[in-house]
Amino acid sequence: MKKRVLLADDEKNFLDLVKEELETEDYEVVAAADGVEAVIKAIDGYDIALLDIMMPNLDGISTTRILKRMNPDKPVVVFSGVAGSNDVARAVEVGAEKCLTKPFSVKQLMTDIEKALRG
């Protein structure tokens, strides 16, 4: 059975690119344009969440906090092109397993997803 990835990013081109790459690697991807949409879509279940830190309406740190309350055992990986060390520390503090800096390679993303899913 395919692993379900909840992917949230407000940059549509980036979202589409990552979604396509994940689907090529045989993941089912549920895409969201912001944190609010991600939380709503999380209700239907997911195996791992990939969240941009800087999103409108509900940022990635707040989204991580909510998702971890909903599903404490589901891993969350956050990413950002502009996150400072304070953002990274806050993301990990609220439950993110990893914080990636954009741009990152597909290979790096796949390695981090597989590692997070293994626990």
All heavy atoms as an XYZ file, in Angstrom:
909
protein
N       0.827     -1.181      0.000
C       0.000      0.000      0.000
C       0.880      1.257      0.000
O       1.872      1.328      0.716
C      -0.885     -0.011      1.255
C      -1.976      1.012      1.220
S      -3.259      0.607      2.433
C      -3.114      2.011      3.487
N       0.499      2.224     -0.802
C       1.284      3.451     -0.902
C       1.238      4.241      0.396
O       0.212      4.305      1.055
C       0.729      4.344     -2.014
C       1.005      3.862     -3.398
C       0.510      4.890     -4.405
C       0.800      4.424     -5.810
N       0.444      5.430     -6.806
N       2.375      4.835      0.733
C       2.428      5.731      1.884
C       1.829      7.070      1.465
O       2.067      7.551      0.356
C       3.873      5.942      2.345
C       4.516      4.700      2.911
C       3.919      4.336      4.245
C       4.643      3.157      4.853
N       4.046      2.716      6.085
N       1.062      7.657      2.373
C       0.365      8.906      2.080
C       1.142     10.084      2.666
O       1.393     10.132      3.872
C      -1.034      8.852      2.665
C      -1.916      9.962      2.219
C      -3.343      9.630      2.595
N      -4.212     10.346      1.695
C      -5.399     10.778      2.018
N      -5.883     10.526      3.215
N      -6.117     11.440      1.167
N       1.499     11.029      1.801
C       2.258     12.206      2.200
C       1.348     13.427      2.172
O       0.708     13.706      1.155
C       3.457     12.444      1.251
C       4.196     13.719      1.626
C       4.404     11.248      1.258
N       1.287     14.131      3.281
C       0.586     15.412      3.348
C       1.636     16.481      3.075
O       2.594     16.618      3.830
C      -0.035     15.591      4.732
C      -0.736     16.915      5.013
C      -1.911     17.128      4.056
C      -1.205     16.958      6.461
N       1.489     17.212      1.981
C       2.482     18.190      1.531
C       1.846     19.574      1.515
O       0.834     19.771      0.843
C       2.964     17.808      0.130
C       3.889     18.780     -0.596
C       5.211     18.925      0.149
C       4.122     18.300     -2.025
N       2.437     20.521      2.247
C       1.890     21.874      2.288
C       2.961     22.913      1.992
O       4.013     22.940      2.639
C       1.266     22.154      3.650
N       2.669     23.757      1.002
C       3.555     24.857      0.630
C       2.736     25.860     -0.160
O       1.925     25.469     -0.994
C       4.729     24.348     -0.213
C       5.845     25.370     -0.319
O       5.559     26.553     -0.611
O       7.017     24.997     -0.134
N       2.932     27.142      0.104
C       2.173     28.167     -0.605
C       2.777     28.531     -1.962
O       2.162     29.254     -2.731
C       2.012     29.429      0.257
C       3.344     30.047      0.632
O       4.258     29.298      1.031
O       3.465     31.283      0.551
N       3.965     28.017     -2.267
C       4.569     28.248     -3.588
C       4.098     27.134     -4.516
O       4.587     26.006     -4.450
C       6.097     28.217     -3.489
C       6.691     29.375     -2.732
C       8.203     29.266     -2.665
O       8.839     28.867     -3.670
O       8.748     29.560     -1.588
N       3.144     27.458     -5.381
C       2.510     26.449     -6.225
C       3.506     25.676     -7.087
O       3.410     24.462     -7.203
C       1.434     27.077     -7.103
C       0.736     26.031     -7.972
C      -0.591     26.477     -8.480
C      -1.268     25.507     -9.403
N      -0.912     24.119     -9.379
N       4.458     26.354     -7.698
C       5.440     25.660     -8.550
C       6.246     24.641     -7.747
O       6.475     23.519     -8.198
C       6.379     26.654     -9.231
C       5.685     27.479    -10.287
O       4.610     27.114    -10.782
N       6.268     28.607    -10.637
N       6.670     25.035     -6.547
C       7.428     24.121     -5.692
C       6.549     22.951     -5.268
O       6.966     21.797     -5.308
C       7.967     24.876     -4.470
C       8.786     24.022     -3.553
C      10.124     23.776     -3.826
C       8.224     23.445     -2.429
C      10.882     22.968     -2.985
C       8.971     22.644     -1.582
C      10.301     22.405     -1.872
N       5.321     23.251     -4.870
C       4.366     22.227     -4.451
C       4.154     21.200     -5.562
O       4.237     19.995     -5.332
C       3.038     22.890     -4.065
C       1.958     22.000     -3.479
C       2.302     21.605     -2.049
C       0.618     22.725     -3.493
N       3.914     21.689     -6.761
C       3.684     20.795     -7.904
C       4.916     19.944     -8.216
O       4.796     18.755     -8.507
C       3.278     21.595     -9.143
C       1.895     22.226     -9.007
O       1.121     21.817     -8.123
O       1.596     23.141     -9.805
N       6.091     20.556     -8.149
C       7.333     19.838     -8.443
C       7.576     18.721     -7.427
O       7.853     17.575     -7.803
C       8.516     20.810     -8.440
C       9.890     20.193     -8.664
C      10.026     19.691    -10.089
C      10.987     21.197     -8.345
N       7.450     19.028     -6.150
C       7.683     18.020     -5.110
C       6.618     16.928     -5.184
O       6.927     15.738     -5.059
C       7.738     18.662     -3.703
C       7.834     17.601     -2.622
C       8.917     19.625     -3.613
N       5.377     17.321     -5.425
C       4.285     16.350     -5.556
C       4.592     15.359     -6.687
O       4.476     14.143     -6.514
C       2.963     17.074     -5.826
C       1.761     16.161     -5.947
C       0.484     17.004     -6.165
C      -0.778     16.190     -6.102
N      -0.974     15.252     -7.165
N       5.014     15.895     -7.826
C       5.337     15.041     -8.977
C       6.486     14.086     -8.660
O       6.424     12.898     -8.986
C       5.702     15.938    -10.164
C       5.887     15.193    -11.463
C       6.169     16.152    -12.616
O       5.363     17.065    -12.842
O       7.209     15.965    -13.272
N       7.517     14.601     -7.991
C       8.671     13.755     -7.633
C       8.261     12.648     -6.658
O       8.683     11.502     -6.797
C       9.798     14.604     -7.025
C      10.476     15.518     -8.011
C      11.296     14.805     -9.067
O      11.655     13.619     -8.883
O      11.590     15.431    -10.097
N       7.441     12.988     -5.679
C       6.994     11.991     -4.709
C       6.120     10.923     -5.364
O       6.244      9.738     -5.056
C       6.238     12.656     -3.560
C       7.077     13.504     -2.608
C       6.184     14.311     -1.682
C       8.033     12.635     -1.813
N       5.264     11.346     -6.272
C       4.413     10.380     -6.971
C       5.241      9.460     -7.857
O       4.937      8.268     -7.975
C       3.339     11.117     -7.778
C       2.284     11.730     -6.881
C       1.283     12.632     -7.583
O       1.555     13.074     -8.726
O       0.232     12.914     -6.986
N       6.328      9.970     -8.416
C       7.249      9.151     -9.206
C       7.880      8.067     -8.330
O       8.159      6.975     -8.788
C       8.359     10.035     -9.824
O       7.739     10.993    -10.676
C       9.350      9.223    -10.629
N       8.069      8.397     -7.046
C       8.651      7.452     -6.090
C       7.580      6.573     -5.434
O       7.826      5.928     -4.427
C       9.446      8.208     -5.018
C      10.651      8.938     -5.559
C      11.742      8.001     -6.048
O      11.915      6.908     -5.477
O      12.424      8.374     -7.020
N       6.363      6.608     -5.982
C       5.253      5.757     -5.560
C       4.617      6.139     -4.219
O       4.121      5.291     -3.494
C       5.674      4.287     -5.558
C       4.501      3.372     -5.887
O       3.585      3.808     -6.614
O       4.477      2.233     -5.389
N       4.632      7.424     -3.903
C       3.905      7.920     -2.745
C       2.577      8.497     -3.221
O       2.482      9.042     -4.318
C       4.678      9.033     -2.028
C       5.890      8.543     -1.277
C       7.166      8.634     -1.842
C       5.770      8.002     -0.005
C       8.286      8.190     -1.156
C       6.885      7.555      0.685
C       8.138      7.650      0.105
O       9.234      7.208      0.787
N       1.552      8.400     -2.384
C       0.296      9.105     -2.631
C       0.455     10.476     -1.975
O       0.814     10.561     -0.800
C      -0.870      8.359     -1.995
C      -2.189      9.071     -2.143
C      -3.319      8.414     -1.371
O      -3.150      7.273     -0.890
O      -4.364      9.048     -1.241
N       0.197     11.547     -2.716
C       0.424     12.890     -2.199
C      -0.888     13.656     -2.090
O      -1.654     13.727     -3.048
C       1.415     13.674     -3.087
C       1.641     15.078     -2.528
C       2.734     12.924     -3.216
N      -1.109     14.218     -0.912
C      -2.242     15.110     -0.676
C      -1.643     16.496     -0.505
O      -0.897     16.740      0.455
C      -3.024     14.696      0.592
C      -4.156     15.663      0.859
C      -3.531     13.270      0.457
N      -1.919     17.394     -1.450
C      -1.305     18.715     -1.450
C      -2.218     19.756     -0.811
O      -3.439     19.700     -0.949
C      -0.971     19.127     -2.882
N      -1.582     20.709     -0.116
C      -2.302     21.807      0.521
C      -1.541     23.104      0.278
O      -0.310     23.115      0.276
C      -2.433     21.549      2.019
N      -2.277     24.194      0.099
C      -1.667     25.483     -0.207
C      -1.264     26.273      1.039
O      -0.540     27.260      0.935
C      -2.618     26.323     -1.059
N      -1.736     25.845      2.206
C      -1.355     26.519      3.454
C      -1.624     25.581      4.632
O      -2.119     24.470      4.453
C      -2.083     27.853      3.621
C      -3.599     27.721      3.716
O      -4.103     26.717      4.260
O      -4.293     28.637      3.261
N      -1.291     26.058      5.824
C      -1.440     25.225      7.004
C      -2.877     24.875      7.356
O      -3.160     23.771      7.813
N      -3.795     25.809      7.124
C      -5.205     25.540      7.418
C      -5.704     24.384      6.561
O      -6.326     23.437      7.055
C      -6.072     26.809      7.195
C      -7.554     26.483      7.322
C      -5.677     27.907      8.168
N      -5.404     24.447      5.267
C      -5.816     23.381      4.349
C      -5.151     22.057      4.733
O      -5.772     20.997      4.672
C      -5.469     23.772      2.911
C      -6.031     22.845      1.865
C      -5.712     23.259      0.432
O      -5.235     24.392      0.204
O      -5.936     22.420     -0.455
N      -3.902     22.115      5.167
C      -3.184     20.903      5.580
C      -3.865     20.246      6.789
O      -4.037     19.026      6.819
C      -1.731     21.221      5.906
N      -4.255     21.046      7.767
C      -4.920     20.504      8.958
C      -6.247     19.854      8.574
O      -6.573     18.753      9.035
C      -5.120     21.599     10.032
C      -6.020     21.104     11.154
C      -3.774     22.051     10.587
N      -6.995     20.504      7.702
C      -8.280     19.947      7.253
C      -8.051     18.624      6.519
O      -8.724     17.628      6.780
C      -9.036     20.956      6.363
C      -9.498     22.143      7.208
C     -10.220     20.293      5.663
C      -9.965     23.347      6.404
N      -7.071     18.592      5.624
C      -6.797     17.376      4.853
C      -6.193     16.276      5.714
O      -6.310     15.098      5.395
C      -5.910     17.704      3.653
C      -6.670     18.507      2.606
C      -5.861     18.751      1.364
C      -6.747     19.406      0.306
N      -6.082     19.520     -0.982
N      -5.565     16.636      6.831
C      -4.964     15.645      7.732
C      -6.023     14.761      8.379
O      -5.728     13.636      8.780
C      -4.144     16.348      8.814
N      -7.239     15.251      8.448
C      -8.325     14.481      9.061
C      -8.527     13.155      8.333
O      -8.856     12.146      8.941
C      -9.627     15.316      9.092
C      -9.436     16.506     10.054
C     -10.831     14.477      9.493
C     -10.508     17.567      9.966
N      -8.275     13.143      7.018
C      -8.434     11.920      6.223
C      -7.255     10.956      6.372
O      -7.263      9.884      5.782
C      -8.627     12.270      4.740
C      -9.964     12.952      4.491
O     -10.920     12.702      5.246
O     -10.038     13.747      3.540
N      -6.253     11.346      7.144
C      -5.115     10.470      7.413
C      -3.916     10.729      6.522
O      -4.048     11.211      5.403
N      -2.741     10.416      7.049
C      -1.484     10.557      6.327
C      -0.430      9.741      7.072
O      -0.616      9.399      8.243
C      -1.057     12.039      6.221
C      -0.819     12.697      7.557
C       0.450     12.723      8.122
C      -1.871     13.258      8.281
C       0.659     13.301      9.368
C      -1.668     13.831      9.525
C      -0.393     13.861     10.058
O      -0.184     14.419     11.290
N       0.662      9.446      6.381
C       1.763      8.717      7.011
C       2.885      9.650      7.452
O       3.593      9.382      8.418
C       2.311      7.653      6.053
C       1.279      6.580      5.784
O       0.900      5.880      6.739
O       0.821      6.451      4.629
N       3.065     10.744      6.695
C       4.086     11.746      7.014
C       3.622     13.086      6.457
O       2.961     13.135      5.412
C       5.464     11.355      6.428
C       6.565     12.344      6.868
C       5.404     11.200      4.910
C       7.984     11.891      6.528
N       3.952     14.161      7.174
C       3.626     15.508      6.707
C       4.911     16.240      6.352
O       5.895     16.171      7.097
C       2.863     16.271      7.777
N       4.895     16.930      5.220
C       5.999     17.778      4.772
C       5.441     19.194      4.686
O       4.522     19.451      3.903
C       6.512     17.341      3.400
C       6.912     15.882      3.241
C       7.313     15.597      1.798
C       8.053     15.536      4.177
N       5.989     20.098      5.488
C       5.410     21.433      5.618
C       6.437     22.538      5.429
O       7.524     22.491      6.016
C       4.807     21.604      7.020
C       3.868     20.529      7.544
C       3.564     20.795      9.016
C       2.598     20.496      6.719
N       6.048     23.545      4.649
C       6.857     24.754      4.562
C       6.659     25.527      5.859
O       5.554     25.546      6.420
C       6.399     25.589      3.363
C       7.301     26.781      3.087
O       8.456     26.785      3.562
O       6.850     27.699      2.395
N       7.702     26.162      6.365
C       7.568     26.942      7.595
C       6.812     28.241      7.334
O       5.938     28.624      8.093
C       8.950     27.224      8.233
C       9.517     25.934      8.836
C       8.839     28.304      9.306
C      10.872     26.081      9.479
N       7.149     28.907      6.228
C       6.563     30.217      5.938
C       5.361     30.072      5.010
O       5.521     29.986      3.790
C       7.616     31.126      5.298
C       8.897     31.248      6.103
S       8.662     32.069      7.675
C       8.795     33.748      7.144
N       4.159     30.010      5.592
C       2.925     29.922      4.809
C       1.915     30.922      5.353
O       1.940     31.241      6.547
C       2.314     28.520      4.904
C       3.115     27.419      4.269
S       2.250     25.828      4.276
C       2.264     25.381      6.014
N       1.006     31.399      4.502
C      -0.047     32.294      4.985
C      -1.093     31.523      5.792
O      -1.155     30.298      5.714
C      -0.655     32.846      3.684
C      -0.404     31.782      2.670
C       0.912     31.149      3.066
N      -1.900     32.249      6.532
C      -3.026     31.731      7.313
C      -2.598     30.930      8.534
O      -3.064     31.189      9.624
C      -4.002     30.916      6.457
C      -4.535     31.730      5.290
O      -4.838     32.904      5.434
N      -4.623     31.113      4.132
N      -1.738     29.948      8.363
C      -1.231     29.144      9.470
C       0.157     28.663      9.070
O       0.297     27.901      8.108
C      -2.175     27.960      9.728
C      -1.941     27.123     10.978
C      -2.166     27.960     12.250
C      -2.864     25.914     10.986
N       1.186     29.130      9.771
C       2.551     28.774      9.375
C       2.874     27.315      9.692
O       2.107     26.616     10.348
C       3.566     29.729     10.004
C       3.654     29.610     11.523
O       3.402     28.522     12.072
O       4.004     30.612     12.164
N       4.016     26.871      9.209
C       4.409     25.478      9.368
C       4.657     25.058     10.804
O       4.429     23.906     11.173
N       5.105     25.986     11.639
C       5.348     25.656     13.039
C       4.022     25.422     13.762
O       3.841     24.424     14.462
C       6.203     26.749     13.719
C       7.611     26.729     13.097
C       6.266     26.537     15.228
C       8.489     27.889     13.467
N       3.068     26.314     13.541
C       1.745     26.140     14.157
C       1.048     24.903     13.606
O       0.391     24.165     14.348
C       0.875     27.379     13.899
O       1.470     28.517     14.481
N       1.216     24.662     12.312
C       0.619     23.476     11.692
C       1.226     22.211     12.289
O       0.507     21.257     12.592
C       0.813     23.507     10.160
O       0.267     24.721      9.651
C       0.137     22.324      9.493
N       2.544     22.210     12.473
C       3.214     21.065     13.097
C       2.639     20.814     14.486
O       2.321     19.671     14.842
C       4.744     21.302     13.201
O       5.275     21.458     11.887
C       5.443     20.145     13.895
N       2.486     21.869     15.266
C       1.954     21.746     16.626
C       0.567     21.075     16.600
O       0.298     20.149     17.361
C       1.866     23.124     17.282
C       1.449     23.079     18.735
C       1.381     24.471     19.374
N       2.697     25.066     19.495
C       3.106     26.168     18.845
N       2.308     26.797     18.010
N       4.319     26.645     19.025
N      -0.302     21.530     15.697
C      -1.653     20.972     15.604
C      -1.621     19.521     15.137
O      -2.288     18.655     15.703
C      -2.522     21.834     14.663
C      -2.762     23.213     15.283
C      -3.850     21.136     14.355
C      -3.318     24.240     14.312
N      -0.828     19.236     14.094
C      -0.755     17.867     13.569
C      -0.221     16.901     14.615
O      -0.689     15.767     14.720
C       0.094     17.813     12.305
C      -0.457     18.527     11.072
C       0.507     18.383      9.898
C      -1.837     18.027     10.697
N       0.758     17.337     15.399
C       1.322     16.457     16.429
C       0.305     16.203     17.549
O       0.307     15.135     18.153
C       2.630     17.029     16.996
C       3.787     17.011     16.008
C       4.044     15.634     15.421
C       5.142     14.900     16.103
N       5.504     13.627     15.438
N      -0.581     17.162     17.801
C      -1.653     16.925     18.777
C      -2.670     15.942     18.216
O      -3.207     15.110     18.943
C      -2.345     18.241     19.147
C      -1.542     19.073     20.095
C      -2.332     20.256     20.616
N      -1.463     21.137     21.386
C      -1.509     22.453     21.329
N      -2.379     23.063     20.549
N      -0.689     23.166     22.055
N      -2.951     16.058     16.911
C      -3.915     15.163     16.264
C      -3.363     13.746     16.130
O      -4.069     12.770     16.350
C      -4.267     15.680     14.856
C      -5.088     16.956     14.840
S      -5.211     17.704     13.176
C      -6.101     16.450     12.258
N      -2.098     13.653     15.733
C      -1.458     12.369     15.429
C      -0.019     12.382     15.953
O       0.924     12.562     15.184
C      -1.429     12.123     13.912
C      -2.808     12.054     13.315
O      -3.581     11.182     13.647
N      -3.119     12.982     12.426
N       0.169     12.185     17.246
C       1.514     12.299     17.827
C       2.549     11.350     17.227
O       3.741     11.639     17.263
C       1.304     12.006     19.311
C      -0.138     11.779     19.527
C      -0.852     11.851     18.229
N       2.100     10.226     16.678
C       3.042      9.243     16.148
C       3.423      9.471     14.685
O       4.288      8.775     14.168
C       2.461      7.832     16.292
C       2.227      7.462     17.750
O       2.926      8.021     18.627
O       1.345      6.636     18.018
N       2.767     10.427     14.019
C       3.048     10.665     12.597
C       4.182     11.677     12.468
O       4.153     12.750     13.061
C       1.811     11.200     11.869
C       0.626     10.259     11.903
C       0.884      8.992     11.149
C      -0.345      8.102     11.173
N      -0.121      6.822     10.556
N       5.213     11.346     11.683
C       6.348     12.252     11.539
C       6.015     13.494     10.712
O       5.184     13.458      9.810
C       7.406     11.396     10.837
C       6.648     10.318     10.160
C       5.400     10.092     10.952
N       6.694     14.585     11.070
C       6.575     15.851     10.347
C       7.978     16.319      9.989
O       8.865     16.359     10.840
C       5.880     16.936     11.202
C       5.855     18.272     10.466
C       4.469     16.502     11.585
N       8.174     16.660      8.722
C       9.419     17.258      8.245
C       9.055     18.644      7.746
O       8.110     18.802      6.972
C      10.062     16.422      7.118
C      11.259     17.137      6.516
C      10.477     15.044      7.641
N       9.782     19.666      8.206
C       9.527     21.032      7.754
C      10.667     21.487      6.856
O      11.762     20.933      6.900
C       9.339     22.013      8.938
C       8.117     21.641      9.759
C      10.571     22.080      9.810
N      10.375     22.506      6.049
C      11.399     23.060      5.174
C      11.151     24.541      4.972
O      10.038     25.022      5.160
C      11.465     22.322      3.832
C      10.139     22.107      3.174
C       9.549     23.095      2.407
C       9.462     20.913      3.326
C       8.322     22.902      1.805
C       8.230     20.696      2.725
C       7.658     21.701      1.959
N      12.220     25.246      4.611
C      12.088     26.672      4.370
C      13.287     27.194      3.605
O      14.389     26.678      3.744
C      11.962     27.433      5.685
O      11.857     28.816      5.438
N      13.025     28.216      2.822
C      14.114     28.886      2.115
C      14.685     30.035      2.920
O      15.760     30.534      2.628
N      13.952     30.471      3.939
C      14.374     31.645      4.697
C      14.399     31.429      6.212
O      14.606     32.365      6.956
C      13.474     32.868      4.382
C      13.642     33.296      2.949
C      12.026     32.572      4.695
N      14.171     30.226      6.650
C      14.093     29.973      8.098
C      15.437     30.229      8.765
O      16.478     29.805      8.287
C      13.663     28.533      8.360
N      15.376     30.938      9.871
C      16.562     31.146     10.676
C      16.682     30.026     11.687
O      15.792     29.183     11.814
N      17.760     30.021     12.435
C      17.974     28.949     13.413
C      16.883     28.945     14.481
O      16.540     27.899     15.021
C      19.350     29.078     14.045
O      19.494     30.341     14.664
N      16.304     30.107     14.775
C      15.221     30.178     15.749
C      13.993     29.418     15.243
O      13.352     28.694     15.996
C      14.874     31.645     16.034
C      13.953     31.791     17.222
O      14.042     31.030     18.176
N      13.058     32.754     17.159
N      13.665     29.580     13.951
C      12.542     28.856     13.363
C      12.782     27.352     13.387
O      11.879     26.578     13.686
C      12.296     29.298     11.907
C      11.743     30.711     11.814
O      10.996     31.120     12.726
O      12.065     31.398     10.839
N      13.983     26.954     13.053
C      14.337     25.536     13.047
C      14.188     24.972     14.463
O      13.579     23.920     14.666
C      15.773     25.314     12.515
C      16.207     23.870     12.702
C      15.874     25.725     11.058
N      14.716     25.682     15.438
C      14.631     25.226     16.834
C      13.172     25.127     17.275
O      12.783     24.161     17.929
C      15.395     26.177     17.748
N      12.342     26.108     16.914
C      10.927     26.083     17.289
C      10.204     24.919     16.618
O       9.355     24.272     17.231
C      10.257     27.410     16.927
C      10.637     28.524     17.885
C       9.959     29.853     17.599
N       8.524     29.731     17.445
C       7.830     30.326     16.467
N       8.425     31.054     15.560
N       6.519     30.188     16.404
N      10.534     24.639     15.361
C       9.894     23.533     14.644
C      10.205     22.203     15.329
O       9.319     21.375     15.535
C      10.343     23.512     13.183
N      11.454     22.008     15.698
C      11.854     20.775     16.372
C      11.218     20.713     17.762
O      10.748     19.666     18.200
C      13.402     20.669     16.445
C      13.834     19.518     17.332
C      13.974     20.514     15.033
N      11.150     21.853     18.423
C      10.543     21.936     19.752
C       9.081     21.477     19.751
O       8.629     20.828     20.689
C      10.617     23.393     20.215
C      10.464     23.637     21.674
C      10.686     25.122     21.968
O      11.861     25.521     22.098
O       9.687     25.856     22.040
N       8.347     21.801     18.686
C       6.927     21.424     18.626
C       6.711     20.049     17.993
O       5.583     19.604     17.860
C       6.046     22.495     17.928
C       6.114     23.806     18.683
C       6.400     22.667     16.465
N       7.804     19.387     17.563
C       7.655     18.004     17.134
C       8.155     17.622     15.761
O       8.049     16.463     15.367
N       8.711     18.562     15.003
C       9.245     18.201     13.682
C      10.472     17.313     13.837
O      11.307     17.535     14.712
C       9.601     19.450     12.881
N      10.546     16.288     12.989
C      11.692     15.369     13.037
C      12.924     15.987     12.392
O      14.050     15.692     12.768
C      11.362     14.067     12.294
C      10.692     13.023     13.127
C       9.267     13.380     13.558
O       8.573     14.164     12.897
O       8.849     12.869     14.595
N      12.687     16.853     11.400
C      13.802     17.367     10.598
C      13.398     18.685      9.988
O      12.226     18.919      9.711
C      14.105     16.336      9.506
C      15.153     16.694      8.512
C      16.468     16.063      8.856
C      17.502     16.444      7.824
N      18.680     15.728      7.892
N      14.371     19.551      9.741
C      14.124     20.801      9.023
C      15.102     20.879      7.859
O      16.314     20.832      8.055
C      14.311     21.997      9.938
S      13.883     23.556      9.123
N      14.542     20.945      6.657
C      15.360     21.041      5.442
C      15.406     22.486      4.963
O      14.436     23.228      5.117
C      14.760     20.182      4.328
C      14.674     18.683      4.585
C      13.883     18.008      3.469
C      16.066     18.093      4.662
N      16.529     22.865      4.367
C      16.671     24.196      3.801
C      16.497     24.117      2.293
O      17.133     23.285      1.635
C      18.062     24.776      4.137
O      18.212     24.786      5.557
C      18.212     26.182      3.612
N      15.600     24.944      1.751
C      15.415     25.017      0.305
C      16.605     25.757     -0.296
O      17.073     26.711      0.313
C      14.153     25.806     -0.045
C      12.854     25.126      0.248
C      11.736     26.078     -0.193
C      10.369     25.616      0.124
N       9.353     26.607     -0.234
N      17.079     25.390     -1.440
C      16.651     24.206     -2.187
C      17.319     22.951     -1.630
O      18.436     23.007     -1.127
C      17.140     24.491     -3.603
C      18.350     25.348     -3.412
C      18.088     26.158     -2.157
N      16.611     21.844     -1.707
C      17.175     20.560     -1.300
C      16.977     19.584     -2.441
O      16.125     19.772     -3.303
C      16.543     20.035      0.000
C      15.035     20.082      0.013
C      14.279     19.117     -0.623
C      14.382     21.113      0.668
C      12.902     19.163     -0.616
C      12.994     21.165      0.685
C      12.253     20.191      0.034
N      17.781     18.538     -2.452
C      17.693     17.567     -3.544
C      16.563     16.576     -3.281
O      16.193     16.325     -2.128
C      19.015     16.803     -3.687
O      19.202     15.942     -2.581
N      16.036     16.027     -4.340
C      14.997     15.000     -4.226
C      15.559     13.805     -3.466
O      14.891     13.225     -2.612
C      14.483     14.584     -5.619
C      13.544     13.398     -5.518
C      13.790     15.755     -6.291
N      16.809     13.476     -3.745
C      17.459     12.347     -3.069
C      17.492     12.584     -1.553
O      17.177     11.680     -0.768
C      18.878     12.153     -3.604
C      19.599     10.979     -3.000
C      20.975     10.805     -3.597
C      21.675      9.639     -2.935
N      23.042      9.465     -3.418
N      17.850     13.803     -1.145
C      17.880     14.135      0.279
C      16.485     14.026      0.883
O      16.300     13.472      1.965
C      18.422     15.552      0.492
C      18.435     15.994      1.950
C      19.412     15.192      2.786
O      20.560     15.036      2.420
N      18.959     14.673      3.916
N      15.482     14.533      0.177
C      14.108     14.472      0.660
C      13.655     13.023      0.832
O      13.079     12.668      1.856
C      13.168     15.216     -0.298
C      11.688     15.211      0.086
C      11.466     15.884      1.431
C      10.860     15.875     -1.004
N      13.934     12.186     -0.158
C      13.531     10.777     -0.088
C      14.219     10.073      1.085
O      13.580      9.290      1.801
C      13.848     10.043     -1.397
C      13.079     10.516     -2.588
S      11.307     10.469     -2.309
C      10.776     11.608     -3.543
N      15.479     10.357      1.287
C      16.217      9.758      2.405
C      15.576     10.171      3.735
O      15.364      9.330      4.609
C      17.697     10.212      2.380
O      18.278      9.761      1.155
C      18.483      9.664      3.561
N      15.246     11.450      3.862
C      14.646     11.943      5.113
C      13.250     11.394      5.328
O      12.867     11.073      6.458
C      14.627     13.471      5.121
C      16.031     14.061      5.274
O      16.915     13.356      5.795
O      16.234     15.200      4.855
N      12.470     11.241      4.252
C      11.131     10.658      4.369
C      11.226      9.215      4.828
O      10.545      8.799      5.773
C      10.363     10.746      3.025
C       9.975     12.198      2.725
C       9.133      9.856      3.045
C       9.395     12.398      1.329
N      12.089      8.441      4.174
C      12.223      7.014      4.525
C      12.703      6.854      5.961
O      12.190      6.010      6.702
C      13.168      6.329      3.540
C      12.549      6.188      2.153
C      13.560      5.811      1.074
O      14.668      5.346      1.413
O      13.228      6.011     -0.106
N      13.645      7.677      6.370
C      14.167      7.620      7.742
C      13.061      7.965      8.743
O      12.895      7.274      9.762
C      15.345      8.583      7.890
C      16.035      8.507      9.217
C      17.249      9.405      9.251
C      17.915      9.366     10.595
N      19.033     10.298     10.693
N      12.294      9.019      8.475
C      11.213      9.430      9.385
C      10.121      8.373      9.461
O       9.558      8.120     10.529
C      10.632     10.776      8.937
N       9.798      7.737      8.340
C       8.757      6.702      8.335
C       9.189      5.451      9.094
O       8.348      4.748      9.668
C       8.366      6.341      6.895
C       7.520      7.390      6.162
C       7.383      7.029      4.697
C       6.165      7.551      6.823
N      10.483      5.171      9.107
C      11.004      4.024      9.866
C      10.978      4.295     11.358
O      10.962      3.381     12.166
C      12.426      3.692      9.441
C      12.525      2.930      8.142
C      13.886      2.319      7.938
N      14.966      3.290      8.007
C      15.474      3.956      6.967
N      14.987      3.740      5.758
N      16.451      4.816      7.110
N      10.994      5.594     11.691
C      10.972      5.967     13.116
C      12.330      5.919     13.670
O      12.699      5.857     14.730
